[in-house]
Structures are given as C-alpha cells and as structure tokens.
Amino acid sequence: MKDFLKVMKALSDPNRVKIIKMLQHKVMCVCEIQAALKLAQPTVSRHLQVLEDAGLVICQKEGLWVNCLLPQKPASPYAANLLANLKTWLNHDSEITRILEELHTFRREDICKK
C-alpha cells in the first residue's frame, strides 16, 4: 500500500500533474519547467523530487542541465497505470491546453541567457 499512496500523493498537486503532462510531450530541464509554470526554482525542484520518489519522473544531470523525463518502464505498477491513463486524461483542461500550446516557446538556451 505504501507505493500506491506515494504515487497518489505525488499526483495530488496540480503543478505536479502539469509537469507530467508537459513531460509527455518533451524532455525538459528544470529551468523550462520553472518558466512554464511560473514558479520558483526551489518549488519546481521539490515537485520534481516528489514525482521522482514516486517513480513518475526521472531527472538526470547532463552538464549544466538537469533533464526530466517520464520513465519508459516505471518500477511501480501504480505509476505505470497512472502515467498511461494520464496520456488521455485532462487533455481538454484549459490550463493544460494553454501550457501545452506554449510548450515550444520554453527553450533552455533562451531561458538561461537571462
């Protein structure tokens, strides 16, 4: 039951669900997620840590960047099922739609120049 509750708690925050929805479309670095959600870097990092602990996200350091992506084969069956369902859930939600429409504008090279 512990793994189930960890996944459910990770998805109980709207910003974490938005992160999952964005990562369905592209690998993103922390700065891109921060720009998309208009949140502070520590807040985004905390959200990512919760998602990673639940097996819903993988974050890998690559040079200057921390790349975040969805796992190909989640270790937890609960994470696997919820990630699969989230591919079709909330696709017509106005906040999700807005973020996904703007997703191509968030480029790490441009964001980190500032």
C-alpha positions as CSV (number, residue, x, y, z in Angstrom):
1,M,0.0,0.0,0.0
2,K,3.0,2.3,0.7
3,D,3.9,2.6,-3.1
4,F,0.3,3.2,-4.0
5,L,-0.1,6.1,-1.5
6,K,3.2,7.6,-2.6
7,V,2.0,7.8,-6.3
8,M,-1.4,9.1,-5.3
9,K,0.1,11.8,-3.0
10,A,2.6,12.8,-5.8
11,L,-0.3,13.4,-8.2
12,S,-2.4,15.3,-5.6
13,D,-0.9,18.6,-6.6
14,P,-2.0,20.4,-9.7
15,N,1.5,21.6,-10.6
16,R,2.9,18.1,-10.4
17,V,0.1,16.9,-12.8
18,K,1.1,19.8,-15.1
19,I,4.7,18.6,-15.0
20,I,3.6,15.1,-16.0
21,K,1.5,16.5,-18.9
22,M,4.4,18.6,-20.2
23,L,6.9,15.7,-20.0
24,Q,4.5,13.6,-22.1
25,H,5.5,16.0,-25.0
26,K,9.2,16.6,-24.4
27,V,12.1,16.2,-22.2
28,M,12.5,19.3,-20.2
29,C,15.1,20.9,-17.9
30,V,14.2,22.4,-14.5
31,C,14.5,25.9,-15.9
32,E,12.0,25.2,-18.7
33,I,9.5,23.7,-16.2
34,Q,10.1,26.7,-14.0
35,A,9.3,29.1,-16.8
36,A,6.3,27.2,-18.0
37,L,4.7,27.1,-14.5
38,K,6.0,30.5,-13.4
39,L,7.3,29.0,-10.1
40,A,10.5,29.5,-8.2
41,Q,13.3,27.0,-8.9
42,P,13.2,25.5,-5.3
43,T,9.5,24.9,-5.7
44,V,10.0,23.1,-9.0
45,S,12.8,21.1,-7.6
46,R,10.7,20.0,-4.7
47,H,7.8,19.0,-7.0
48,L,10.3,17.0,-9.2
49,Q,11.7,15.3,-6.1
50,V,8.2,14.1,-5.0
51,L,7.5,12.9,-8.5
52,E,10.8,11.1,-8.7
53,D,10.4,9.5,-5.3
54,A,7.1,8.1,-6.6
55,G,8.7,6.7,-9.7
56,L,6.7,9.0,-12.0
57,V,9.7,11.1,-13.3
58,I,13.4,10.6,-13.9
59,C,15.8,13.5,-13.5
60,Q,19.3,13.2,-15.0
61,K,22.1,15.7,-14.7
62,E,23.8,16.3,-18.1
63,G,26.4,19.0,-18.0
64,L,24.7,22.3,-17.0
65,W,21.2,20.8,-17.4
66,V,19.0,18.6,-15.3
67,N,16.9,16.7,-17.8
68,C,13.5,15.5,-16.7
69,L,11.6,12.8,-18.5
70,L,9.0,10.1,-17.9
71,P,10.3,6.6,-17.3
72,Q,9.9,4.1,-20.1
73,K,9.1,1.3,-17.7
74,P,8.1,2.6,-14.3
75,A,9.1,0.2,-11.5
76,S,5.8,0.6,-9.7
77,P,2.6,-0.8,-11.4
78,Y,0.7,2.1,-9.9
79,A,3.0,4.6,-11.5
80,A,2.8,2.7,-14.8
81,N,-1.0,2.6,-14.8
82,L,-1.5,6.3,-13.8
83,L,1.1,7.5,-16.4
84,A,-0.7,5.5,-19.1
85,N,-4.1,6.9,-18.1
86,L,-2.7,10.5,-17.8
87,K,-1.9,10.3,-21.5
88,T,-5.6,10.7,-22.2
89,W,-6.8,12.4,-19.0
90,L,-7.1,16.2,-18.8
91,N,-6.2,16.8,-22.4
92,H,-9.1,19.3,-22.7
93,D,-8.4,21.1,-19.4
94,S,-7.9,24.8,-20.1
95,E,-4.8,25.2,-18.0
96,I,-3.2,22.1,-19.5
97,T,-4.1,23.2,-23.0
98,R,-2.6,26.6,-22.5
99,I,0.7,25.2,-21.2
100,L,1.0,22.7,-24.0
101,E,0.3,25.3,-26.6
102,E,3.1,27.4,-25.2
103,L,5.5,24.5,-24.6
104,H,7.6,25.1,-27.7
105,T,8.4,28.6,-26.5
106,F,10.3,27.3,-23.5
107,R,13.9,26.7,-24.6
108,R,16.6,26.3,-22.0
109,E,19.1,28.1,-24.1
110,D,16.9,31.2,-24.2
111,I,15.8,31.0,-20.6
112,C,19.3,30.6,-19.1
113,K,20.7,33.6,-21.1
114,K,18.7,35.9,-19.0
